[in-house]
Amino acid sequence: INLNVRGTRMTVRRSTLRIFKGSVLDRQFDDTVWPMQQPGKESMYEWSNEEVVDWAKGHAAIPEEITDLLQKNKIDGPKLLTLSHEGLKEWGPDAMNIVIKAVCDFQTKNKYIEVFIDHDEYDFQRIIEQLRRKVLSKDAYQPLSLVGINKTGYETFVETVDYYFPGEMAGLIWEKTVRCIDVQNAGVMGVNGIYTCSGTVDGVSAYRKIGIRNEQEVEFSIFRCLLSDYTKWWYISIVPKDMKPVTDDDIDFYRAPVSLEHSDFPPEGTWITVEKHGLDPPPMIIWKSDILPKSGEESGDENEER
């Protein structure tokens, strides 16, 4: 299939576009729908003998005797396309030239079917890449990680995926979970390190890691919460053991306003130091697709000096 994605041309197999059954692409290029989207464009391969004869009758360059031969020999579309020069010689040299030229003319006229796609080129190309990965890797296929998405075009990418893969199907293209987070450069050294996804708070993923504070092992958490003024913030805190986050007993180090672009994930910047327990500078965080920290990585103690 030839695609025109806002001026950028792409070519992809129809079977690839339909690899995820039930998607909008699957329905758009379904066998029962696709021919109706291309009026005047047809495949000779699907013709019956009657359709071949009708085509020959309507072709000004094909004489009646050749049409009779097509009918007598029950030549359908597949046979017409596979007629060899040797086979056509039995009909005479003129017949050979006439039939081959007529078939070539028909194929030239109908070979280029272009479908216009009114979505961003980058976004649609990433979707096509994922479909091709599914075809090649089969059961080993993995959806696109969030860290692999161009952050400047995140919103349009999500919209494009949701259009072609609505609802839960979007998860076939990209994984809506950041598996782990690398916290760096925080003034409180114990805050730094790799946090892994662990449960949910406020309906989104929360992240935790074991660290050291005052020579004791504690659990640091990154979570989103709704405050009493109805604003939402992300916090990096120690939550007391066997207690849920968002209480006065939390030991808060840093917080950041929810990003409009990535409201379900902690922001990479914009962190603010919380007085009493936090120390400048506030951290930067990096979304990661890795699950575990590198071998030998240790969490720092918050009492260490930078």
C-alpha positions as CSV (number, residue, x, y, z in Angstrom):
1,I,0.0,0.0,0.0
2,N,1.3,3.5,-0.9
3,L,0.7,6.0,1.8
4,N,0.9,9.8,1.6
5,V,1.5,11.0,5.1
6,R,1.0,14.8,4.8
7,G,3.3,14.8,1.8
8,T,5.7,12.1,2.9
9,R,5.3,8.9,0.9
10,M,5.6,5.5,2.6
11,T,5.0,2.0,1.3
12,V,3.9,-0.8,3.6
13,R,2.3,-4.2,3.1
14,R,-1.5,-4.3,3.8
15,S,-1.0,-7.4,5.9
16,T,1.4,-5.4,8.1
17,L,-1.2,-2.6,8.6
18,R,-3.7,-5.3,9.7
19,I,-1.4,-7.2,12.1
20,F,-3.3,-6.1,15.2
21,K,-6.9,-7.3,14.6
22,G,-9.7,-4.9,15.6
23,S,-7.6,-1.7,15.2
24,V,-8.7,1.1,12.9
25,L,-6.0,0.2,10.5
26,D,-7.2,-3.4,10.4
27,R,-10.7,-2.3,9.6
28,Q,-9.6,0.4,7.1
29,F,-7.7,-2.1,5.0
30,D,-9.9,-5.1,5.6
31,D,-10.5,-7.3,2.5
32,T,-14.2,-6.4,2.4
33,V,-13.7,-2.6,2.8
34,W,-10.4,-1.9,1.0
35,P,-11.7,-2.4,-2.6
36,M,-14.6,0.0,-2.0
37,Q,-12.1,2.7,-1.0
38,Q,-10.4,2.6,-4.4
39,P,-13.0,3.2,-7.1
40,G,-11.6,2.5,-10.5
41,K,-8.6,0.6,-9.0
42,E,-8.7,-3.1,-9.2
43,S,-6.5,-6.2,-9.2
44,M,-6.5,-8.4,-12.3
45,Y,-5.5,-11.3,-10.0
46,E,-9.0,-11.5,-8.5
47,W,-10.8,-11.7,-11.8
48,S,-13.0,-14.7,-12.9
49,N,-13.0,-15.9,-16.5
50,E,-16.2,-13.9,-17.1
51,E,-14.4,-10.7,-15.9
52,V,-11.4,-11.4,-18.1
53,V,-13.7,-11.9,-21.1
54,D,-15.6,-8.7,-20.3
55,W,-12.3,-6.8,-20.1
56,A,-11.2,-8.2,-23.4
57,K,-14.5,-7.3,-25.1
58,G,-14.1,-3.7,-23.8
59,H,-10.5,-3.4,-24.9
60,A,-10.2,-1.7,-28.3
61,A,-6.9,-3.4,-29.2
62,I,-8.1,-6.9,-28.4
63,P,-9.8,-8.5,-31.4
64,E,-12.8,-10.8,-31.1
65,E,-10.8,-14.0,-31.9
66,I,-8.5,-13.5,-29.0
67,T,-11.5,-12.8,-26.7
68,D,-13.0,-16.1,-27.9
69,L,-9.7,-17.9,-27.0
70,L,-9.7,-16.4,-23.5
71,Q,-13.3,-17.7,-23.0
72,K,-12.7,-21.1,-24.6
73,N,-9.6,-21.7,-22.5
74,K,-11.3,-20.5,-19.3
75,I,-8.6,-18.0,-18.6
76,D,-9.2,-16.2,-15.3
77,G,-7.1,-13.5,-13.7
78,P,-4.4,-15.6,-12.2
79,K,-4.0,-17.5,-15.4
80,L,-4.0,-14.4,-17.5
81,L,-1.1,-13.0,-15.4
82,T,0.9,-16.2,-15.6
83,L,0.5,-16.8,-19.3
84,S,4.0,-17.5,-20.7
85,H,5.3,-16.4,-24.1
86,E,5.5,-20.1,-25.0
87,G,1.8,-20.6,-24.2
88,L,0.8,-17.5,-26.2
89,K,2.8,-18.6,-29.2
90,E,0.1,-21.3,-29.8
91,W,-2.3,-18.4,-30.4
92,G,0.0,-16.8,-32.8
93,P,2.6,-13.9,-32.5
94,D,0.0,-11.2,-32.9
95,A,-2.0,-12.6,-30.0
96,M,1.1,-12.8,-27.9
97,N,2.0,-9.1,-28.4
98,I,-1.6,-7.9,-28.0
99,V,-2.3,-9.7,-24.8
100,I,1.0,-8.9,-23.1
101,K,0.7,-5.2,-24.0
102,A,-2.9,-5.0,-22.8
103,V,-2.1,-6.6,-19.5
104,C,0.9,-4.3,-19.0
105,D,-1.2,-1.2,-19.8
106,F,-3.8,-2.3,-17.3
107,Q,-1.3,-2.9,-14.5
108,T,0.4,0.4,-15.2
109,K,-2.9,2.2,-14.9
110,N,-3.9,0.5,-11.7
111,K,-0.6,-0.2,-9.9
112,Y,-0.3,3.1,-7.9
113,I,-3.0,3.4,-5.2
114,E,-2.2,6.1,-2.7
115,V,-3.9,6.6,0.6
116,F,-3.7,10.0,2.3
117,I,-2.9,9.9,6.1
118,D,-3.7,13.2,7.9
119,H,-1.4,12.6,10.8
120,D,2.2,13.7,11.7
121,E,4.9,12.0,9.7
122,Y,7.0,11.1,12.8
123,D,4.1,9.8,14.7
124,F,2.8,7.6,11.9
125,Q,6.3,6.3,11.0
126,R,6.8,5.2,14.6
127,I,3.5,3.2,14.5
128,I,4.6,1.6,11.2
129,E,7.9,0.7,12.8
130,Q,6.1,-1.1,15.6
131,L,3.8,-3.0,13.2
132,R,6.9,-4.2,11.3
133,R,8.5,-5.2,14.6
134,K,5.5,-7.3,15.4
135,V,5.6,-9.0,12.0
136,L,9.3,-9.8,12.4
137,S,9.4,-10.7,16.1
138,K,6.0,-12.3,16.5
139,D,5.5,-13.5,20.2
140,A,8.8,-11.7,21.2
141,Y,7.3,-8.3,20.3
142,Q,7.6,-5.5,22.8
143,P,5.6,-2.3,22.7
144,L,7.5,1.0,22.4
145,S,8.9,2.3,25.7
146,L,7.9,5.8,26.7
147,V,11.6,6.7,26.8
148,G,11.7,6.0,23.1
149,I,9.2,8.6,22.2
150,N,10.2,12.1,21.1
151,K,9.1,14.1,24.1
152,T,8.6,17.3,22.1
153,G,5.9,15.4,20.1
154,Y,4.5,13.3,22.9
155,E,1.0,14.7,22.8
156,T,0.5,14.3,19.1
157,F,2.0,10.8,19.2
158,V,-0.4,9.7,21.9
159,E,-3.3,11.2,19.9
160,T,-2.3,9.4,16.7
161,V,-2.0,6.1,18.5
162,D,-5.3,6.6,20.3
163,Y,-6.9,7.3,16.9
164,Y,-5.8,4.1,15.3
165,F,-5.7,2.0,18.5
166,P,-8.4,3.3,20.8
167,G,-8.7,2.4,24.4
168,E,-6.7,-0.5,25.7
169,M,-5.4,-1.3,22.2
170,A,-3.0,1.7,22.5
171,G,-0.9,-0.6,24.8
172,L,-0.1,-2.7,21.7
173,I,2.0,0.2,20.3
174,W,3.5,1.9,23.3
175,E,3.9,0.9,27.0
176,K,2.1,3.4,29.1
177,T,4.3,2.7,32.2
178,V,7.7,4.0,33.0
179,R,9.4,0.9,34.5
180,C,11.9,2.7,36.5
181,I,13.3,6.2,37.3
182,D,16.8,7.4,37.9
183,V,17.0,10.3,40.4
184,Q,20.2,12.3,40.2
185,N,21.9,15.3,41.7
186,A,19.6,15.7,44.7
187,G,21.1,17.5,47.7
188,V,19.9,14.7,49.9
189,M,22.2,12.0,48.7
190,G,20.0,9.1,49.9
191,V,17.3,10.2,47.5
192,N,19.5,9.6,44.5
193,G,19.3,6.2,42.7
194,I,17.1,3.9,40.8
195,Y,13.4,3.7,41.7
196,T,11.3,0.8,40.3
197,C,7.6,0.9,39.6
198,S,5.7,-0.5,42.6
199,G,1.9,-0.2,42.9
200,T,-0.2,2.9,42.3
201,V,-1.1,6.1,44.2
202,D,-3.7,8.6,43.0
203,G,-4.5,6.2,40.1
204,V,-1.0,6.3,38.6
205,S,2.3,4.4,39.0
206,A,4.4,5.0,42.1
207,Y,8.1,4.2,42.4
208,R,10.2,3.0,45.3
209,K,13.7,2.1,46.3
210,I,15.5,1.0,49.4
211,G,18.0,3.4,50.8
212,I,19.8,4.6,54.0
213,R,18.8,7.4,56.3
214,N,20.5,8.0,59.6
215,E,22.3,4.7,59.2
216,Q,18.9,2.9,59.0
217,E,17.3,1.2,56.0
218,V,14.3,3.0,54.7
219,E,12.1,3.1,51.7
220,F,12.1,6.2,49.5
221,S,9.0,6.8,47.4
222,I,8.0,8.9,44.4
223,F,4.2,9.3,44.1
224,R,1.6,11.7,42.9
225,C,-1.1,13.1,45.2
226,L,-4.1,15.5,45.3
227,L,-3.7,18.2,47.9
228,S,-6.5,19.9,49.8
229,D,-6.4,22.9,47.4
230,Y,-7.2,20.4,44.6
231,T,-3.8,20.8,42.9
232,K,-1.7,17.7,42.1
233,W,1.9,17.4,43.0
234,W,4.6,14.7,42.8
235,Y,6.6,14.0,45.9
236,I,9.9,12.3,46.8
237,S,9.4,11.2,50.4
238,I,9.9,8.5,53.0
239,V,6.6,6.9,53.8
240,P,6.5,5.2,57.3
241,K,6.4,1.4,57.1
242,D,3.0,-0.2,56.7
243,M,1.4,3.2,56.1
244,K,0.0,4.7,52.9
245,P,1.5,7.8,51.3
246,V,0.1,11.3,51.7
247,T,-0.1,11.7,55.5
248,D,1.5,14.2,57.9
249,D,3.9,11.4,58.9
250,D,5.6,11.4,55.5
251,I,9.1,12.8,55.4
252,D,9.0,15.0,52.3
253,F,12.3,16.0,50.5
254,Y,11.2,17.3,47.1
255,R,8.1,18.0,45.2
256,A,7.1,19.0,41.7
257,P,3.9,20.3,40.0
258,V,2.2,17.8,37.7
259,S,3.3,18.3,34.1
260,L,0.4,19.0,31.7
261,E,2.4,17.0,29.0
262,H,3.1,14.0,31.2
263,S,0.6,14.1,34.0
264,D,0.8,10.4,34.7
265,F,4.6,10.4,35.2
266,P,6.9,12.4,37.5
267,P,8.5,15.4,35.7
268,E,12.2,15.3,34.8
269,G,12.8,18.8,36.0
270,T,10.8,21.5,37.9
271,W,11.5,19.9,41.3
272,I,11.4,22.1,44.4
273,T,13.2,21.5,47.7
274,V,10.8,21.0,50.6
275,E,11.9,22.9,53.8
276,K,12.8,20.9,56.9
277,H,14.0,17.7,55.3
278,G,15.1,18.7,51.8
279,L,18.4,20.1,50.7
280,D,19.4,22.0,47.6
281,P,19.9,21.4,44.8
282,P,16.6,19.7,43.9
283,P,17.0,16.5,41.7
284,M,16.7,15.8,38.1
285,I,15.1,12.5,37.1
286,I,15.5,10.3,34.0
287,W,12.8,7.9,32.8
288,K,14.4,4.5,32.1
289,S,13.3,1.3,30.4
290,D,15.8,-0.8,32.5
291,I,14.4,-2.6,35.5
292,L,17.4,-3.0,37.8
293,P,20.3,-0.6,38.7
294,K,23.7,-1.5,37.4
295,S,25.7,-4.0,39.4
296,G,27.5,-2.5,42.3
297,E,25.3,0.7,42.4
298,E,24.7,1.8,46.0
299,S,22.4,4.4,47.5
300,G,24.1,7.3,49.2
301,D,23.4,8.4,52.8
302,E,21.5,11.7,53.0
303,N,24.0,12.9,55.6
304,E,26.9,12.8,53.2
305,E,28.1,16.1,52.0
306,R,28.2,16.9,48.3
